[in-house]
Amino acid sequence: MSPKDFNQRIQNGETWCILDVRENEELQICQLPNVLHIPLQSIPKQLDKISRSTPTIIVCHLGDRSQVAVHYLMQKGYENIYNLDGGVDYWSLTVDPDLPRY
């Protein structure tokens, strides 16, 4: 899902879980508000923290790790799981230019 499309859904009042799969150091640089932070490698051990009923968008720096997480969760039976195309970097370019880039 593109950052613009996701932002519009949030602006329309939709409830989403934002799962950030980046490493701790990356979150210190920038992050979207109200994220659930589970680094990619920790997801298998923390599945119980990820809702099966709330739509979830998964974010990382550029969209690659989040795509891996989407595929993994879908294999585990999760539905309503989406990748933020281009990650937080593309979010900064298209939605929030004040969000630091790295």
Backbone bond lengths (Angstrom), bond angles and torsions (degrees), N, CA, C in turn:
res aa  C-N    CA-C-N  psi(-1)  N-CA   C-N-CA  omega(-1)  CA-C   N-CA-C  phi
1 M - - - 1.447 - - 1.531 107.79 -
2 S 1.290 117.03 136.78 1.455 120.21 -178.61 1.531 110.07 -72.30
3 P 1.329 117.57 153.28 1.453 119.77 176.29 1.527 112.67 -57.29
4 K 1.329 117.37 -39.68 1.468 119.53 179.48 1.523 111.10 -63.23
5 D 1.333 117.05 -43.47 1.471 119.96 178.71 1.523 111.10 -63.60
6 F 1.335 116.87 -43.95 1.459 119.98 179.58 1.526 111.04 -64.61
7 N 1.318 117.07 -43.28 1.460 120.31 178.14 1.527 111.21 -59.59
8 Q 1.327 116.76 -40.40 1.470 120.04 179.09 1.527 110.64 -62.94
9 R 1.316 117.26 -40.15 1.466 120.86 178.53 1.521 110.91 -62.68
10 I 1.325 115.85 -42.46 1.466 120.16 177.71 1.534 109.73 -63.88
11 Q 1.321 116.46 -44.34 1.466 120.69 179.17 1.527 111.56 -62.33
12 N 1.332 116.95 -28.87 1.468 121.43 178.02 1.521 112.42 -80.09
13 G 1.330 117.33 -0.42 1.451 121.06 175.98 1.517 115.55 91.35
14 E 1.322 117.80 9.55 1.464 119.73 178.20 1.528 109.81 -68.72
15 T 1.323 115.74 145.88 1.461 121.94 178.14 1.518 109.53 -95.54
16 W 1.323 116.43 126.21 1.454 123.19 -178.12 1.515 109.78 -135.89
17 C 1.302 115.68 152.08 1.450 122.27 166.13 1.523 105.62 -97.74
18 I 1.329 116.83 130.99 1.454 121.62 175.11 1.523 106.85 -106.52
19 L 1.319 115.96 109.41 1.455 122.41 -178.84 1.527 108.80 -99.01
20 D 1.322 116.24 114.24 1.459 122.16 -179.99 1.515 108.00 -99.05
21 V 1.338 117.34 120.17 1.464 121.92 -175.36 1.531 112.64 -103.59
22 R 1.325 116.84 13.53 1.466 120.02 178.68 1.529 110.30 -77.37
23 E 1.325 114.79 170.74 1.461 121.50 178.43 1.530 110.50 -78.81
24 N 1.323 116.03 161.06 1.464 121.82 -177.73 1.526 112.42 -53.30
25 E 1.326 116.90 -43.07 1.459 120.70 -177.69 1.529 111.86 -60.75
26 E 1.325 116.13 -34.47 1.466 120.23 -179.19 1.521 111.46 -70.21
27 L 1.327 116.71 -34.95 1.459 119.49 178.12 1.517 111.77 -66.82
28 Q 1.333 117.10 -26.16 1.459 120.60 177.79 1.533 110.88 -68.32
29 I 1.315 117.11 -25.23 1.463 121.37 -179.73 1.524 110.74 -79.99
30 C 1.324 116.41 -47.89 1.464 121.35 -179.39 1.521 109.34 -164.65
31 Q 1.330 115.00 153.46 1.456 119.36 173.64 1.519 109.87 -162.31
32 L 1.309 114.58 155.06 1.450 120.88 173.85 1.526 107.33 -76.75
33 P 1.323 117.97 157.35 1.466 119.53 -178.59 1.531 112.43 -71.25
34 N 1.315 114.99 149.26 1.471 122.95 171.76 1.525 113.93 57.39
35 V 1.325 116.68 44.78 1.458 119.55 179.61 1.526 110.81 -87.48
36 L 1.313 114.75 152.49 1.454 122.87 165.56 1.512 104.45 -94.13
37 H 1.324 117.10 117.06 1.459 119.95 -176.26 1.521 110.20 -100.77
38 I 1.332 115.16 115.78 1.459 122.29 172.47 1.531 106.17 -138.15
39 P 1.341 118.04 107.57 1.460 118.65 177.92 1.534 111.08 -55.31
40 L 1.311 115.87 147.21 1.464 122.15 -173.99 1.522 112.49 -47.80
41 Q 1.317 117.83 -47.86 1.466 120.99 -175.83 1.527 112.81 -68.11
42 S 1.333 117.85 -16.57 1.469 121.78 -179.01 1.521 113.55 -93.19
43 I 1.315 117.66 -8.35 1.469 120.36 -176.23 1.529 112.83 -56.65
44 P 1.328 120.47 -45.91 1.473 118.30 -178.55 1.534 113.92 -57.03
45 K 1.320 117.24 -30.51 1.459 121.17 -179.30 1.522 113.18 -86.48
46 Q 1.343 116.94 -10.61 1.459 120.08 -174.47 1.525 113.07 -125.89
47 L 1.314 116.81 28.09 1.467 120.39 179.94 1.520 112.40 -56.90
48 D 1.325 116.98 -31.56 1.459 120.70 -177.75 1.531 112.61 -65.16
49 K 1.309 118.99 -16.13 1.461 122.46 179.07 1.527 112.41 -85.88
50 I 1.337 117.10 -12.05 1.463 121.81 -175.39 1.525 109.11 -100.79
51 S 1.315 115.71 118.25 1.467 121.46 -176.96 1.524 111.18 -65.84
52 R 1.311 115.05 140.35 1.464 120.19 173.82 1.529 110.96 -92.25
53 S 1.333 117.23 -11.01 1.464 119.65 -176.35 1.532 113.57 -104.31
54 T 1.313 117.88 -26.89 1.461 120.92 -179.10 1.525 109.61 -89.76
55 P 1.329 118.21 132.10 1.462 118.92 174.84 1.525 109.62 -56.42
56 T 1.331 115.98 137.79 1.455 121.21 -175.35 1.515 109.95 -127.15
57 I 1.324 115.15 130.35 1.461 120.50 172.51 1.520 106.70 -109.80
58 I 1.321 115.21 133.71 1.457 120.82 -176.22 1.522 108.68 -106.78
59 V 1.330 114.99 132.36 1.462 120.52 -176.45 1.523 111.27 -125.81
60 C 1.323 114.34 150.85 1.462 122.36 171.54 1.526 106.14 -146.04
61 H 1.309 117.53 -157.87 1.460 120.56 -177.81 1.526 111.76 -71.71
62 L 1.344 117.33 -53.79 1.462 120.86 -174.87 1.525 114.34 -120.62
63 G 1.318 117.99 -5.87 1.458 121.14 178.05 1.510 115.25 107.67
64 D 1.319 118.10 -5.73 1.465 120.33 -177.61 1.529 112.18 -78.88
65 R 1.331 116.95 -51.54 1.466 119.58 179.87 1.519 111.13 -64.66
66 S 1.317 116.49 -36.20 1.465 118.95 179.10 1.528 110.92 -65.81
67 Q 1.318 117.26 -34.82 1.470 120.01 176.93 1.523 110.54 -65.27
68 V 1.332 117.40 -39.08 1.466 121.23 175.76 1.533 109.36 -60.52
69 A 1.324 116.59 -43.68 1.466 120.98 179.65 1.527 111.35 -63.74
70 V 1.330 117.12 -40.58 1.466 120.96 178.04 1.534 109.70 -58.39
71 H 1.311 116.69 -49.37 1.472 120.32 -179.21 1.526 111.25 -61.84
72 Y 1.314 117.04 -42.79 1.460 120.80 -179.98 1.530 110.81 -61.68
73 L 1.324 116.71 -47.98 1.472 120.15 -178.16 1.524 111.56 -66.27
74 M 1.310 117.45 -36.29 1.466 119.79 177.10 1.525 110.33 -64.17
75 Q 1.328 117.19 -38.03 1.469 120.44 176.36 1.517 111.58 -64.76
76 K 1.322 116.62 -26.09 1.462 121.61 178.62 1.528 112.08 -88.54
77 G 1.330 116.89 6.02 1.455 120.97 174.87 1.519 115.70 94.52
78 Y 1.311 117.86 6.48 1.464 119.93 177.65 1.513 109.71 -75.03
79 E 1.312 115.02 144.63 1.466 122.28 175.64 1.522 107.08 -122.86
80 N 1.306 117.97 172.54 1.464 121.92 -179.00 1.525 111.75 54.99
81 I 1.342 115.66 42.36 1.459 122.95 178.29 1.528 107.32 -112.52
82 Y 1.342 116.40 129.20 1.457 120.77 -176.13 1.523 110.63 -132.18
83 N 1.309 115.85 153.23 1.460 122.97 175.66 1.527 108.43 -100.40
84 L 1.337 116.72 136.31 1.462 119.96 172.87 1.526 107.50 -82.88
85 D 1.315 116.34 106.45 1.465 121.76 -177.86 1.523 110.71 -56.13
86 G 1.324 116.01 126.79 1.458 120.81 176.90 1.514 115.18 79.60
87 G 1.328 116.98 -2.56 1.457 121.56 176.23 1.517 114.90 62.66
88 V 1.341 114.57 -162.79 1.461 119.83 -178.64 1.530 111.16 -66.67
89 D 1.324 116.90 -24.11 1.457 119.31 177.46 1.529 110.50 -63.95
90 Y 1.326 116.82 -47.15 1.469 120.26 179.85 1.527 111.02 -71.20
91 W 1.339 117.35 -31.12 1.465 121.41 174.40 1.538 108.85 -58.40
92 S 1.328 115.89 -45.82 1.458 120.46 179.75 1.527 111.62 -61.97
93 L 1.321 116.80 -37.56 1.464 120.68 -178.91 1.523 113.52 -74.31
94 T 1.330 117.30 -30.55 1.467 119.45 -171.32 1.526 115.00 -113.00
95 V 1.344 117.99 -21.22 1.466 120.09 -175.64 1.525 112.31 -120.45
96 D 1.326 117.20 -50.19 1.458 121.30 -172.62 1.527 110.93 -131.56
97 P 1.338 117.41 89.34 1.458 119.68 -177.67 1.538 113.38 -66.11
98 D 1.329 118.09 -12.23 1.469 120.97 177.56 1.512 112.57 -80.42
99 L 1.342 117.06 -13.35 1.458 120.52 178.11 1.527 108.33 -73.59
100 P 1.342 117.51 121.86 1.469 119.23 -177.70 1.530 112.17 -59.65
101 R 1.326 114.42 144.81 1.459 122.04 176.85 1.525 108.68 -106.45
102 Y 1.329 115.72 152.27 1.470 119.72 175.51 1.506 110.15 -145.98
